[in-house]
């Protein structure tokens, strides 16, 4: 853990009337700790890794404002302990699992079939689901006696959802489009064979979401 000593408030090139709080920071990425004087309980950049970090404690700097010559009023957030503050966290867990994939292969022996499957795995074609090698199963199972490991990291801002979440949302949108098309077709049959364009138009934004595209991208 690295402890960074910042210049004292009296040595800072800042008008004393604007420096009101001494904020304490601890970087969860590189474990650097430092303190700095600000006119509010704001975030600061880590001096080592330059990540934006929230303060975990703010203390009112004793003294009077040089301009107003009035005692500085203590804000409600001053001297609050970390446990009493609402902060952002990324909480995750890891768990052991087994990835099972099964394909259908025609061969003259178990060894020959396995050799074909191993070659397809090495060529990254085992998931292609072809007539010669149909994909029969692709599933995940938790391992017996698995270990569950949790982690909670304080962050200044929540990160954007990663690929796995974006892909899941695309798949959900695609399913909504499929259901919508079937419903529009069934409604068209009930109306004498004419499908209402409004039923199809409302599916366009969902279809674009499934493709990960915007209307402007489609038009271009």
C-alpha positions in Angstrom: 0.0 0.0 0.0 1.4 3.4 -1.0 0.7 6.5 1.1 0.9 9.7 -0.9 1.4 12.9 1.2 -0.1 15.8 -0.6 1.0 19.5 0.1 -0.7 20.9 3.2 -3.7 23.1 2.8 -1.7 26.2 3.8 0.9 25.5 1.2 -1.6 25.0 -1.7 -1.8 27.7 -4.3 -5.6 28.1 -3.6 -7.5 30.9 -2.0 -8.1 29.9 1.5 -11.7 31.0 1.3 -12.3 28.2 -1.3 -10.7 25.4 0.7 -13.2 24.1 3.2 -12.8 20.3 3.5 -9.9 17.9 3.8 -10.9 14.8 1.9 -9.5 11.3 2.4 -9.1 8.9 -0.5 -8.1 5.3 -0.9 -7.6 3.8 -4.4 -9.1 0.3 -4.7 -7.0 -0.4 -7.8 -3.4 0.3 -6.6 -4.1 0.8 -2.8 -2.7 4.3 -2.8 -4.0 6.5 0.0 -3.9 10.3 0.0 -5.6 13.4 1.3 -6.4 16.7 -0.4 -8.1 20.0 0.3 -11.2 21.0 -1.7 -14.1 23.3 -1.4 -16.5 20.3 -1.4 -16.5 16.6 -0.8 -15.7 15.7 -4.4 -13.9 12.9 -6.2 -10.2 13.1 -7.0 -7.7 11.5 -9.4 -5.4 8.9 -7.9 -1.8 10.3 -8.1 -0.5 6.9 -9.1 -2.9 5.3 -11.6 -5.0 8.4 -12.4 -8.3 6.6 -11.7 -11.2 8.8 -10.5 -11.8 7.8 -6.8 -14.6 8.8 -4.4 -13.5 10.1 -1.0 -14.2 7.9 1.9 -14.1 10.6 4.5 -14.3 14.4 4.6 -13.3 16.6 7.5 -14.1 20.3 7.9 -11.0 22.4 7.9 -10.9 24.5 11.0 -10.8 28.3 10.7 -12.7 31.1 9.1 -13.3 32.2 5.6 -10.8 34.9 4.6 -13.3 36.7 2.5 -16.4 36.6 4.7 -14.7 36.5 8.1 -17.5 34.3 9.3 -17.2 30.9 10.8 -17.4 28.1 8.2 -20.7 26.2 8.7 -20.2 22.5 9.0 -22.1 20.7 6.2 -24.2 17.6 6.9 -21.7 15.4 5.0 -18.6 16.5 7.0 -16.9 14.0 9.2 -19.1 11.1 8.0 -17.6 7.7 8.3 -17.5 5.4 5.3 -20.2 3.2 6.7 -22.6 6.1 6.7 -22.1 7.1 3.1 -23.8 5.8 0.0 -21.2 4.8 -2.5 -21.1 2.8 -5.8 -19.8 -0.7 -5.8 -19.2 -3.4 -8.5 -20.1 -6.7 -6.8 -19.3 -9.9 -8.6 -18.9 -13.6 -7.9 -17.0 -16.5 -9.5 -18.1 -20.1 -9.4 -16.7 -23.3 -10.8 -18.6 -24.8 -13.7 -18.4 -27.5 -16.4 -19.0 -26.6 -20.0 -20.5 -29.6 -21.8 -20.8 -29.7 -25.6 -22.1 -32.7 -27.6 -22.1 -33.2 -31.4 -23.3 -36.0 -33.7 -20.6 -37.7 -35.8 -20.7 -40.6 -38.2 -17.5 -42.7 -38.0 -16.2 -46.3 -38.0 -15.1 -46.3 -34.3 -15.4 -44.2 -31.1 -11.7 -43.2 -31.4 -12.3 -42.0 -35.0 -15.4 -40.0 -33.9 -13.5 -38.4 -31.1 -10.6 -37.5 -33.4 -13.0 -35.7 -35.7 -14.6 -33.9 -32.8 -11.2 -32.8 -31.4 -10.1 -31.6 -34.8 -13.4 -29.6 -35.1 -12.7 -28.1 -31.7 -9.2 -27.1 -32.6 -10.5 -25.5 -35.8 -13.3 -23.7 -33.8 -15.9 -25.3 -36.1 -17.5 -27.7 -33.5 -20.3 -25.1 -32.8 -21.1 -24.6 -36.5 -24.1 -27.1 -36.3 -23.7 -28.6 -39.8 -25.5 -31.6 -41.3 -22.3 -33.7 -40.9 -21.7 -32.6 -37.3 -25.0 -31.4 -35.8 -24.7 -29.6 -32.4 -26.7 -31.6 -29.9 -25.9 -29.9 -26.6 -24.1 -26.7 -25.4 -24.7 -26.2 -21.7 -23.1 -25.2 -18.4 -23.3 -27.1 -15.1 -22.0 -26.0 -11.7 -19.2 -28.3 -10.5 -19.8 -30.5 -7.5 -18.1 -29.0 -4.5 -17.7 -25.7 -6.3 -16.1 -22.7 -4.6 -18.1 -19.4 -4.5 -15.9 -16.3 -4.4 -17.4 -12.9 -3.9 -15.7 -9.5 -4.6 -16.9 -6.0 -3.9 -14.9 -3.0 -5.3 -15.8 0.7 -4.8 -15.8 2.7 -8.0 -16.5 6.3 -8.9 -18.8 5.4 -11.8 -20.4 2.1 -12.7 -18.8 0.6 -15.9 -20.8 0.0 -19.1 -22.3 -3.6 -19.4 -19.8 -5.9 -21.0 -20.3 -8.2 -24.1 -22.1 -10.9 -22.2 -24.8 -8.6 -21.1 -25.1 -6.9 -24.5 -25.4 -10.2 -26.2 -28.0 -11.4 -23.8 -30.1 -8.3 -24.5 -29.8 -8.9 -28.2 -31.0 -12.4 -27.9 -34.0 -11.3 -25.8 -34.9 -8.7 -28.4 -34.7 -11.2 -31.2 -37.1 -13.5 -29.3 -39.5 -10.5 -28.9 -39.3 -9.9 -32.7 -40.1 -13.6 -33.4 -43.1 -13.6 -31.1 -44.3 -10.3 -32.5 -44.1 -11.6 -36.1 -46.1 -14.7 -35.2 -48.7 -12.6 -33.4 -48.9 -10.2 -36.4 -49.4 -13.1 -38.7 -52.1 -14.7 -36.5 -53.9 -11.3 -36.2 -53.7 -10.9 -40.0 -55.4 -14.3 -40.5 -58.1 -13.3 -38.1 -58.6 -10.0 -40.0 -59.2 -11.9 -43.3 -55.6 -12.3 -44.5 -54.3 -8.7 -44.2 -51.5 -7.9 -41.8 -51.6 -4.5 -40.2 -48.4 -2.5 -41.0 -48.5 -1.0 -37.6 -48.0 -4.4 -36.0 -44.8 -4.8 -38.1 -43.6 -1.2 -37.6 -43.6 -1.5 -33.9 -41.1 -4.5 -34.2 -38.5 -2.4 -36.1 -36.9 -0.8 -33.1 -36.8 -4.2 -31.3 -35.2 -5.8 -34.5 -32.6 -3.0 -34.6 -31.8 -3.7 -30.9 -31.4 -7.4 -31.7 -28.9 -6.5 -34.4 -27.1 -4.0 -32.2 -27.8 -1.2 -34.7 -29.5 2.1 -34.7 -32.0 3.4 -37.3 -29.3 5.8 -38.6 -26.9 3.0 -39.2 -29.6 1.1 -41.2 -30.4 4.1 -43.4 -26.7 4.7 -44.2 
